[in-house]
Amino acid sequence: MPAPDSLPTSVMVAVGGTEYPVALRRNARARRVSLRFDAAAVRFALTLPPRLPLPRALAFLDAHHGWMQACLTKAAARQQSGLVALAPGAEFPLRGVPHVIHHDPKGLRQPRAADGILWVGGPQERVTARVGAWLRAEAARDLTQAATAFAFQLGKSVTSVTVRDTRSRWGSCTARGGLNFSWRLIFAPETVLSYVAAHEAAHLVEMNHSPRFWALVAQLHPDPASARQWLKTYGTGLHRYG
């Protein structure tokens, strides 16, 4: 089988009348062509199998102009609305503390937070996905630990903890003891996340918002009123990220 043709590092592709860079790279483990979009850098990346000819890769790009245009339109809308993509250079709150995403291509791919910086390695086009998955995992861990501890104090047990991207509520409790939370609570101060966990754990005893219920919440959390007020004031802003 002949060797693959020489591959440039990038090509410019016209989408909607404007040219955008598309990074090109071969991956020895790739079995098919994959196209990704970095919204923060407004840049596309095309990964090729080891021996796929360049003309076929360019034909793949031509066939996906519609998808590329949709990505660019969504990125423009996000920028105008003040939304923050979890990409290199972005600043976001982690447990209420400002952090900046730093990308080190040669560093560990698993994100790690230290001194106000969230380090993440690997290909740049995977940074947003890696950071998002890591944040969801951190939220699940924090909420599981808090909710389980609160439930234990009430003599109850939690059957499951699920994190989702909900907008109408920060948490919920099922009749079977399952607790659901918004993963975006990982952006809030720890006392706010703790309050939501206490709130839902209290529903394991009282499936209502009666005085007995609020007494249980106050038993579990030192200042539920302040945490509720924080969510009313700043909670909407947690949906800006990701």
TORLUM-466137 format. One record per residue (C-alpha): x, y, z. Coordinates in nm, 3 decimals, padded with zeros to 5 digits, always signed. Example, Ala and Ser with C-alpha at 12.3 -4.5 7.8 and 13.67 -1.06 7.14 Angstrom:
atom u +01.230 v -00.450 w +00.780
atom u +01.367 v -00.106 w +00.714
***
This chain:
atom u +00.000 v +00.000 w +00.000
atom u +00.146 v +00.340 w -00.092
atom u +00.240 v +00.587 w +00.180
atom u -00.005 v +00.871 w +00.249
atom u +00.052 v +01.205 w +00.080
atom u +00.223 v +01.488 w +00.266
atom u -00.023 v +01.648 w +00.505
atom u -00.020 v +02.026 w +00.569
atom u -00.076 v +02.141 w +00.925
atom u -00.391 v +02.331 w +00.826
atom u -00.606 v +02.449 w +00.538
atom u -00.840 v +02.745 w +00.496
atom u -01.200 v +02.665 w +00.415
atom u -01.460 v +02.918 w +00.301
atom u -01.783 v +02.893 w +00.498
atom u -02.056 v +03.149 w +00.446
atom u -01.824 v +03.372 w +00.248
atom u -01.551 v +03.381 w +00.515
atom u -01.239 v +03.166 w +00.538
atom u -01.172 v +02.973 w +00.858
atom u -00.867 v +02.763 w +00.954
atom u -00.901 v +02.386 w +00.976
atom u -00.618 v +02.208 w +01.157
atom u -00.519 v +01.874 w +01.001
atom u -00.359 v +01.580 w +01.176
atom u -00.332 v +01.207 w +01.136
atom u -00.408 v +00.968 w +01.419
atom u -00.268 v +00.615 w +01.406
atom u -00.574 v +00.484 w +01.594
atom u -00.837 v +00.668 w +01.391
atom u -01.061 v +00.449 w +01.176
atom u -01.258 v +00.730 w +01.017
atom u -01.243 v +01.103 w +00.956
atom u -01.366 v +01.323 w +01.242
atom u -01.431 v +01.697 w +01.237
atom u -01.442 v +01.904 w +01.557
atom u -01.503 v +02.270 w +01.633
atom u -01.335 v +02.488 w +01.897
atom u -01.588 v +02.765 w +01.962
atom u -01.347 v +02.978 w +02.166
atom u -01.078 v +02.986 w +01.896
atom u -01.333 v +02.974 w +01.610
atom u -01.126 v +02.696 w +01.460
atom u -01.199 v +02.354 w +01.318
atom u -00.985 v +02.041 w +01.346
atom u -00.995 v +01.745 w +01.111
atom u -00.848 v +01.411 w +01.222
atom u -00.757 v +01.159 w +00.953
atom u -00.681 v +00.786 w +00.963
atom u -00.316 v +00.705 w +00.884
atom u -00.352 v +00.644 w +00.510
atom u -00.653 v +00.846 w +00.406
atom u -00.552 v +01.061 w +00.103
atom u -00.572 v +01.436 w +00.148
atom u -00.821 v +01.484 w -00.142
atom u -01.070 v +01.257 w +00.035
atom u -01.028 v +01.458 w +00.355
atom u -01.094 v +01.782 w +00.168
atom u -01.399 v +01.625 w +00.007
atom u -01.522 v +01.539 w +00.358
atom u -01.491 v +01.906 w +00.452
atom u -01.687 v +02.010 w +00.144
atom u -01.965 v +01.770 w +00.240
atom u -01.990 v +01.919 w +00.589
atom u -02.015 v +02.290 w +00.509
atom u -02.368 v +02.297 w +00.649
atom u -02.255 v +02.158 w +00.984
atom u -01.962 v +02.401 w +00.994
atom u -02.194 v +02.694 w +00.927
atom u -02.425 v +02.581 w +01.208
atom u -02.128 v +02.568 w +01.450
atom u -02.022 v +02.920 w +01.354
atom u -02.375 v +03.055 w +01.391
atom u -02.409 v +02.900 w +01.736
atom u -02.068 v +03.036 w +01.844
atom u -02.164 v +03.387 w +01.731
atom u -02.492 v +03.370 w +01.923
atom u -02.307 v +03.248 w +02.234
atom u -02.062 v +03.538 w +02.212
atom u -02.340 v +03.796 w +02.176
atom u -02.534 v +03.653 w +02.470
atom u -02.235 v +03.662 w +02.705
atom u -02.207 v +03.282 w +02.734
atom u -01.864 v +03.146 w +02.825
atom u -01.725 v +02.841 w +02.648
atom u -01.510 v +02.619 w +02.870
atom u -01.209 v +02.660 w +02.644
atom u -00.844 v +02.764 w +02.693
atom u -00.823 v +03.112 w +02.845
atom u -01.180 v +03.111 w +02.975
atom u -01.245 v +03.219 w +03.333
atom u -01.514 v +03.047 w +03.538
atom u -01.594 v +02.988 w +03.906
atom u -01.506 v +02.650 w +04.056
atom u -01.683 v +02.605 w +04.389
atom u -01.722 v +02.983 w +04.389
atom u -01.351 v +03.055 w +04.332
atom u -01.242 v +03.210 w +03.997
atom u -01.033 v +02.977 w +03.782
atom u -00.876 v +03.014 w +03.437
atom u -00.842 v +02.723 w +03.195
atom u -00.481 v +02.666 w +03.086
atom u -00.405 v +02.421 w +02.807
atom u -00.077 v +02.230 w +02.799
atom u -00.072 v +01.998 w +02.493
atom u +00.195 v +01.781 w +02.655
atom u +00.038 v +01.779 w +02.999
atom u -00.195 v +01.529 w +03.163
atom u -00.526 v +01.501 w +02.982
atom u -00.718 v +01.470 w +03.307
atom u -00.798 v +01.826 w +03.426
atom u -00.656 v +01.932 w +03.760
atom u -00.717 v +02.250 w +03.957
atom u -00.446 v +02.434 w +04.149
atom u -00.407 v +02.795 w +04.263
atom u -00.685 v +02.936 w +04.048
atom u -00.583 v +02.748 w +03.734
atom u -00.749 v +02.447 w +03.575
atom u -00.480 v +02.261 w +03.383
atom u -00.577 v +02.028 w +03.099
atom u -00.363 v +01.853 w +02.839
atom u -00.409 v +01.668 w +02.513
atom u -00.541 v +01.803 w +02.182
atom u -00.684 v +02.154 w +02.204
atom u -01.003 v +02.054 w +02.025
atom u -01.084 v +01.817 w +02.314
atom u -01.032 v +02.069 w +02.595
atom u -01.395 v +02.184 w +02.621
atom u -01.528 v +01.828 w +02.629
atom u -01.270 v +01.719 w +02.888
atom u -01.337 v +02.017 w +03.114
atom u -01.713 v +01.969 w +03.089
atom u -01.691 v +01.599 w +03.175
atom u -01.455 v +01.670 w +03.465
atom u -01.684 v +01.938 w +03.609
atom u -01.983 v +01.704 w +03.594
atom u -01.784 v +01.434 w +03.770
atom u -01.672 v +01.680 w +04.039
atom u -02.032 v +01.795 w +04.088
atom u -02.152 v +01.436 w +04.119
atom u -01.882 v +01.358 w +04.376
atom u -01.947 v +01.667 w +04.590
atom u -02.324 v +01.629 w +04.580
atom u -02.313 v +01.256 w +04.650
atom u -02.090 v +01.305 w +04.954
atom u -02.300 v +01.591 w +05.091
atom u -02.640 v +01.434 w +05.028
atom u -02.534 v +01.097 w +05.167
atom u -02.400 v +01.256 w +05.484
atom u -02.715 v +01.463 w +05.536
atom u -02.939 v +01.165 w +05.475
atom u -02.742 v +00.966 w +05.732
atom u -02.801 v +01.242 w +05.989
atom u -03.174 v +01.202 w +05.926
atom u -03.165 v +00.823 w +05.949
atom u -03.235 v +00.786 w +05.578
atom u -03.047 v +00.649 w +05.279
atom u -03.009 v +00.779 w +04.925
atom u -03.081 v +00.526 w +04.651
atom u -02.912 v +00.725 w +04.374
atom u -02.763 v +01.063 w +04.292
atom u -02.787 v +01.198 w +03.937
atom u -02.650 v +01.523 w +03.794
atom u -02.823 v +01.681 w +03.495
atom u -02.832 v +02.011 w +03.312
atom u -03.164 v +02.132 w +03.451
atom u -03.289 v +02.490 w +03.430
atom u -03.615 v +02.488 w +03.622
atom u -03.475 v +02.361 w +03.955
atom u -03.144 v +02.301 w +04.129
atom u -03.247 v +01.968 w +04.276
atom u -03.531 v +01.721 w +04.319
atom u -03.615 v +01.409 w +04.519
atom u -03.808 v +01.105 w +04.402
atom u -04.044 v +00.896 w +04.614
atom u -03.793 v +00.611 w +04.595
atom u -03.511 v +00.812 w +04.749
atom u -03.332 v +00.918 w +04.433
atom u -03.185 v +01.268 w +04.430
atom u -03.130 v +01.473 w +04.115
atom u -02.917 v +01.787 w +04.095
atom u -02.796 v +02.043 w +03.845
atom u -02.428 v +01.984 w +03.771
atom u -02.386 v +02.363 w +03.751
atom u -02.386 v +02.378 w +04.130
atom u -02.013 v +02.303 w +04.102
atom u -01.976 v +02.670 w +03.999
atom u -02.145 v +02.794 w +04.318
atom u -01.977 v +02.843 w +04.658
atom u -01.951 v +02.521 w +04.858
atom u -02.208 v +02.640 w +05.114
atom u -02.464 v +02.686 w +04.835
atom u -02.405 v +02.338 w +04.695
atom u -02.426 v +02.205 w +05.049
atom u -02.759 v +02.382 w +05.102
atom u -02.915 v +02.229 w +04.791
atom u -02.794 v +01.884 w +04.902
atom u -02.944 v +01.943 w +05.249
atom u -03.270 v +02.066 w +05.094
atom u -03.315 v +01.750 w +04.887
atom u -03.202 v +01.521 w +05.170
atom u -03.471 v +01.676 w +05.390
atom u -03.728 v +01.572 w +05.130
atom u -03.642 v +01.212 w +05.212
atom u -03.834 v +01.277 w +05.535
atom u -04.080 v +01.548 w +05.434
atom u -04.196 v +01.551 w +05.070
atom u -04.330 v +01.904 w +05.108
atom u -04.224 v +02.253 w +05.215
atom u -04.397 v +02.255 w +05.551
atom u -04.251 v +02.412 w +05.867
atom u -04.130 v +02.064 w +05.962
atom u -03.938 v +02.044 w +05.636
atom u -03.767 v +02.380 w +05.683
atom u -03.680 v +02.285 w +06.040
atom u -03.497 v +01.980 w +05.903
atom u -03.308 v +02.194 w +05.651
atom u -03.201 v +02.431 w +05.928
atom u -03.088 v +02.130 w +06.129
atom u -02.860 v +02.021 w +05.845
atom u -02.732 v +02.355 w +05.713
atom u -02.597 v +02.649 w +05.919
atom u -02.745 v +02.928 w +05.704
atom u -03.007 v +02.815 w +05.452
atom u -03.154 v +03.164 w +05.413
atom u -02.827 v +03.310 w +05.285
atom u -02.776 v +03.019 w +05.046
atom u -03.128 v +03.059 w +04.907
atom u -03.070 v +03.430 w +04.859
atom u -02.742 v +03.362 w +04.677
atom u -02.921 v +03.134 w +04.433
atom u -03.194 v +03.392 w +04.374
atom u -02.934 v +03.662 w +04.307
atom u -02.663 v +03.476 w +04.119
atom u -02.811 v +03.140 w +04.022
atom u -02.907 v +03.242 w +03.668
atom u -02.545 v +03.332 w +03.600
atom u -02.437 v +02.970 w +03.653
atom u -02.599 v +02.888 w +03.318
atom u -02.352 v +03.112 w +03.134
atom u -02.079 v +02.849 w +03.144
atom u -02.035 v +02.549 w +02.922
***
